Amino acid sequence: MLLRRFDDAQQFYARAEPFLLAHEAEHNLPLGICSTLIQSPGYFEEPPYLALVEQADQVVVVALRTPPHNLVLSLIPAAALADEALALIARDLAPDPEMLPGVLGPAALSQAFAETWQSLTGRTFHLSLRERIYQLTAVQPVTGVPGAMRRATEADHDLLVRWIGAFNTEAKGTDDHAEAERWVARLFTSPLREVYLWEDGKVVSLACYGGPTPHGMRIGPVYTPPEQRGKGYASACVAALSQMLLDGGRRFCFLFTDLANPTSNHIYQVIGYQPVCDVAVYQFSS
């Protein structure tokens, strides 16, 4: 088994693409990251970590990271290969352990990597988030919700910063106004991400898309302020945005949900999203 590192995103993607596309929904996040690295190379401020493990010239696992974010792992086709493949990645990253805040991947593999990382570096870990990947191929229309969807513009800058910041606080436990500012600033310079707003007299919800895959697009984040929840606005906005993407030629839409939030898991299934697999995020101690 051999680990290969890449400095060039196009060369990395050329080698990883067939493996990732065999399970496009499960791999929508690494596929989307690769799209961004290739089509908007200035989107990320630091060079990415791009690696894959091969056995007999076959890809076993893909691993990538865009600092300061977590390591992202792909599926591994056979459980018997997991321990050695994950150990190769962990040993490759171990010389600078403080740089790796956590790992995101298929639930069992993410935990296995965290355990391997602890044994190599002594850094403990905890489960910070359990998510489910969903895929949609046809929208179930949402009716009876007043309002309409429109594309966000730079005139919405202040609202977007407030709401993306609130989303990060609620979903990720972070309170970083500067990060929300950077996210919104990048929004208007990248062709790969857009935000749409649902208006009912005023703006009441938002839904974003980004991270294109060869045949799909990832929806998220989705945010409705607490005082506007329970009125169907998020359902209507996500349904309309998903339909727009399908009408534009995408075969699939993908999204991640927090398994601790039964409401979001329910409403997306009503729209037509079907569960694909579970992923887990483990954070490492400093």
C-alpha positions as CSV (number, residue, x, y, z in Angstrom):
1,M,0.0,0.0,0.0
2,L,1.4,3.4,-1.0
3,L,0.4,7.0,-0.1
4,R,0.8,9.6,-2.9
5,R,0.8,13.4,-2.2
6,F,-0.1,15.9,-4.8
7,D,0.7,19.6,-5.1
8,D,-1.4,20.1,-8.2
9,A,-5.2,19.9,-7.8
10,Q,-5.8,19.0,-11.4
11,Q,-3.4,16.1,-11.3
12,F,-4.9,14.9,-8.0
13,Y,-8.4,15.1,-9.3
14,A,-7.5,13.3,-12.5
15,R,-6.3,10.3,-10.4
16,A,-9.1,10.5,-7.8
17,E,-12.1,11.3,-10.0
18,P,-13.0,7.7,-11.1
19,F,-12.9,6.5,-7.6
20,L,-14.9,9.4,-6.2
21,L,-17.5,9.3,-9.0
22,A,-18.3,5.6,-8.3
23,H,-20.2,7.0,-5.2
24,E,-21.0,10.5,-6.2
25,A,-23.4,11.3,-3.4
26,E,-21.2,9.9,-0.7
27,H,-18.3,11.9,-2.1
28,N,-20.1,15.1,-2.9
29,L,-17.9,17.1,-0.4
30,P,-14.5,16.0,-1.7
31,L,-15.7,16.3,-5.3
32,G,-17.0,19.8,-4.6
33,I,-13.7,20.8,-2.9
34,C,-11.8,19.6,-5.9
35,S,-14.0,21.7,-8.2
36,T,-13.4,24.8,-6.2
37,L,-9.6,24.2,-6.1
38,I,-9.5,23.9,-9.9
39,Q,-12.0,26.5,-10.9
40,S,-11.4,29.1,-8.2
41,P,-7.8,28.5,-7.1
42,G,-7.8,31.7,-5.0
43,Y,-10.8,30.7,-3.0
44,F,-8.8,29.1,-0.2
45,E,-6.1,31.1,1.5
46,E,-3.6,28.3,2.2
47,P,-2.4,25.4,0.1
48,P,-4.5,22.2,0.4
49,Y,-3.4,18.8,1.6
50,L,-4.2,16.3,-1.2
51,A,-3.4,12.6,-0.8
52,L,-4.6,9.2,-1.8
53,V,-3.6,5.7,-0.9
54,E,-3.2,3.1,-3.6
55,Q,-2.9,-0.7,-3.6
56,A,-2.0,-2.6,-6.8
57,D,-2.5,0.7,-8.7
58,Q,-6.1,1.0,-7.4
59,V,-7.2,3.9,-5.2
60,V,-8.2,2.8,-1.7
61,V,-9.0,6.1,0.0
62,V,-8.9,9.8,-0.9
63,A,-8.0,12.4,1.8
64,L,-7.9,16.1,1.4
65,R,-7.9,19.2,3.6
66,T,-8.2,22.9,3.0
67,P,-6.7,24.6,6.0
68,P,-7.9,25.6,8.6
69,H,-10.7,23.0,8.1
70,N,-10.8,19.4,9.0
71,L,-9.4,16.5,7.1
72,V,-12.0,15.0,4.7
73,L,-12.0,11.2,4.1
74,S,-13.6,9.2,1.3
75,L,-15.2,5.8,1.6
76,I,-12.8,2.8,1.7
77,P,-14.0,-0.1,-0.5
78,A,-13.1,-2.9,1.8
79,A,-13.0,-2.9,5.6
80,A,-9.9,-5.0,5.6
81,L,-8.0,-2.2,4.0
82,A,-9.0,0.5,6.4
83,D,-6.5,0.2,9.2
84,E,-3.4,0.3,7.0
85,A,-4.7,3.0,4.7
86,L,-5.7,5.3,7.6
87,A,-2.4,4.7,9.3
88,L,-0.5,5.8,6.2
89,I,-2.5,9.1,6.2
90,A,-2.1,9.6,9.9
91,R,1.7,9.0,9.8
92,D,1.9,11.5,6.8
93,L,0.2,14.2,8.8
94,A,1.7,13.4,12.3
95,P,4.9,15.5,12.0
96,D,2.8,18.6,12.5
97,P,-0.1,17.4,14.7
98,E,-1.2,20.8,15.9
99,M,-2.2,21.8,12.4
100,L,-5.0,19.2,12.2
101,P,-8.1,20.2,14.1
102,G,-10.3,17.2,13.3
103,V,-11.6,14.7,10.7
104,L,-14.8,14.3,8.8
105,G,-15.8,11.2,6.9
106,P,-18.0,8.1,6.9
107,A,-18.9,7.5,10.5
108,A,-16.9,4.3,11.2
109,L,-13.8,5.5,9.2
110,S,-13.8,8.9,10.9
111,Q,-13.8,7.3,14.3
112,A,-11.1,4.8,13.2
113,F,-8.9,7.7,12.0
114,A,-9.4,9.6,15.3
115,E,-8.3,6.5,17.2
116,T,-5.2,6.1,15.0
117,W,-4.4,9.8,15.4
118,Q,-4.6,9.6,19.1
119,S,-2.3,6.6,19.2
120,L,0.3,8.4,17.1
121,T,0.1,11.9,18.5
122,G,-1.4,11.5,21.9
123,R,-4.1,14.0,21.0
124,T,-7.5,13.0,22.4
125,F,-10.7,13.4,20.4
126,H,-14.4,13.8,20.9
127,L,-17.4,13.4,18.6
128,S,-18.6,16.9,17.7
129,L,-21.2,16.2,15.0
130,R,-23.2,13.4,13.5
131,E,-24.5,14.2,10.0
132,R,-26.4,12.4,7.2
133,I,-25.9,12.9,3.5
134,Y,-29.1,13.2,1.5
135,Q,-29.6,13.1,-2.3
136,L,-32.5,14.4,-4.4
137,T,-33.4,13.6,-8.0
138,A,-37.0,15.0,-8.1
139,V,-38.6,17.7,-6.0
140,Q,-41.8,17.2,-4.2
141,P,-43.4,20.7,-4.5
142,V,-44.0,22.8,-1.4
143,T,-47.4,24.5,-1.4
144,G,-49.2,27.0,0.8
145,V,-46.1,28.9,1.9
146,P,-46.3,32.7,1.1
147,G,-43.4,34.5,-0.5
148,A,-40.9,33.9,-3.3
149,M,-37.2,33.2,-3.8
150,R,-34.7,35.7,-5.2
151,R,-30.9,35.7,-5.6
152,A,-28.9,37.5,-3.0
153,T,-26.9,40.6,-4.1
154,E,-24.2,42.7,-2.5
155,A,-26.9,44.9,-1.1
156,D,-27.7,42.0,1.2
157,H,-24.2,42.0,2.6
158,D,-24.9,42.9,6.2
159,L,-27.9,40.5,6.5
160,L,-25.8,37.7,5.0
161,V,-22.9,38.3,7.5
162,R,-25.3,38.3,10.4
163,W,-27.2,35.1,9.3
164,I,-24.1,33.2,8.3
165,G,-22.5,34.1,11.6
166,A,-25.7,32.9,13.4
167,F,-25.7,29.7,11.4
168,N,-22.0,29.0,12.3
169,T,-22.8,29.7,16.0
170,E,-25.8,27.4,16.0
171,A,-24.5,24.6,13.8
172,K,-20.8,24.6,14.6
173,G,-20.5,26.3,18.0
174,T,-18.2,29.0,16.6
175,D,-18.6,32.7,17.1
176,D,-16.3,34.3,14.6
177,H,-17.6,37.5,12.9
178,A,-14.5,37.7,10.8
179,E,-15.0,34.3,9.3
180,A,-18.6,35.2,8.4
181,E,-17.3,38.3,6.7
182,R,-14.7,36.3,4.7
183,W,-17.4,33.8,3.7
184,V,-19.7,36.5,2.3
185,A,-16.8,38.3,0.6
186,R,-15.8,35.1,-1.2
187,L,-19.4,34.6,-2.2
188,F,-19.3,37.5,-4.6
189,T,-16.0,36.6,-6.1
190,S,-16.6,32.9,-6.8
191,P,-18.8,31.6,-9.6
192,L,-19.3,28.3,-7.8
193,R,-21.4,29.5,-4.8
194,E,-24.6,31.5,-4.6
195,V,-27.1,32.4,-2.0
196,Y,-30.9,32.6,-2.5
197,L,-33.3,34.4,-0.1
198,W,-36.9,33.7,0.6
199,E,-39.0,36.9,0.9
200,D,-42.4,37.2,2.5
201,G,-42.7,40.9,2.9
202,K,-39.1,40.8,4.1
203,V,-36.3,38.3,3.9
204,V,-37.2,35.3,6.1
205,S,-34.8,32.5,5.1
206,L,-31.8,31.7,3.1
207,A,-30.4,28.7,1.2
208,C,-27.0,28.4,-0.5
209,Y,-25.5,26.2,-3.0
210,G,-21.9,25.4,-3.9
211,G,-19.3,22.6,-4.3
212,P,-20.4,21.3,-7.7
213,T,-19.8,17.7,-8.6
214,P,-19.9,16.4,-12.2
215,H,-23.6,15.7,-12.0
216,G,-24.8,17.4,-8.9
217,M,-24.7,20.4,-6.5
218,R,-24.5,20.6,-2.7
219,I,-27.1,22.7,-0.9
220,G,-26.1,24.5,2.2
221,P,-25.9,26.3,4.5
222,V,-29.6,26.8,5.1
223,Y,-30.7,29.3,7.8
224,T,-34.0,30.7,9.1
225,P,-33.9,33.1,12.1
226,P,-35.7,31.6,15.1
227,E,-38.7,34.0,15.0
228,Q,-39.5,32.8,11.4
229,R,-39.2,29.1,12.0
230,G,-42.1,26.7,11.7
231,K,-43.7,28.5,8.8
232,G,-42.3,26.4,6.0
233,Y,-40.0,29.1,4.6
234,A,-36.8,26.9,4.6
235,S,-38.7,24.0,3.0
236,A,-40.0,26.3,0.3
237,C,-36.7,27.9,-0.3
238,V,-34.7,24.7,-0.5
239,A,-37.4,23.1,-2.7
240,A,-37.3,26.1,-5.1
241,L,-33.5,26.2,-5.2
242,S,-33.3,22.4,-5.8
243,Q,-35.8,22.6,-8.6
244,M,-33.8,25.5,-10.2
245,L,-30.6,23.4,-10.1
246,L,-32.3,20.4,-11.6
247,D,-33.9,22.6,-14.3
248,G,-30.4,24.0,-15.0
249,G,-29.1,20.5,-15.9
250,R,-28.0,19.0,-12.6
251,R,-29.1,15.4,-12.1
252,F,-28.8,15.4,-8.3
253,C,-28.8,17.8,-5.4
254,F,-27.1,16.9,-2.1
255,L,-27.2,18.2,1.4
256,F,-25.9,17.4,4.9
257,T,-28.2,17.4,7.9
258,D,-27.4,17.4,11.6
259,L,-28.7,14.1,13.0
260,A,-29.5,15.9,16.3
261,N,-32.0,18.0,14.5
262,P,-35.1,15.8,13.7
263,T,-37.0,18.8,12.1
264,S,-34.5,19.4,9.3
265,N,-34.1,15.6,8.6
266,H,-37.9,15.4,8.3
267,I,-38.6,18.5,6.1
268,Y,-35.9,17.6,3.6
269,Q,-37.3,14.1,3.1
270,V,-40.8,15.7,2.5
271,I,-39.2,17.7,-0.3
272,G,-37.8,14.6,-1.8
273,Y,-34.3,14.1,-0.3
274,Q,-33.4,10.5,0.3
275,P,-30.8,9.4,2.9
276,V,-27.5,8.1,1.5
277,C,-25.1,7.6,4.4
278,D,-24.0,8.9,7.8
279,V,-20.8,10.9,8.4
280,A,-19.2,12.0,11.7
281,V,-16.9,14.8,12.7
282,Y,-14.3,14.3,15.4
283,Q,-12.4,17.2,16.9
284,F,-8.9,16.7,18.3
285,S,-7.6,18.2,21.5
286,S,-4.9,20.9,21.3
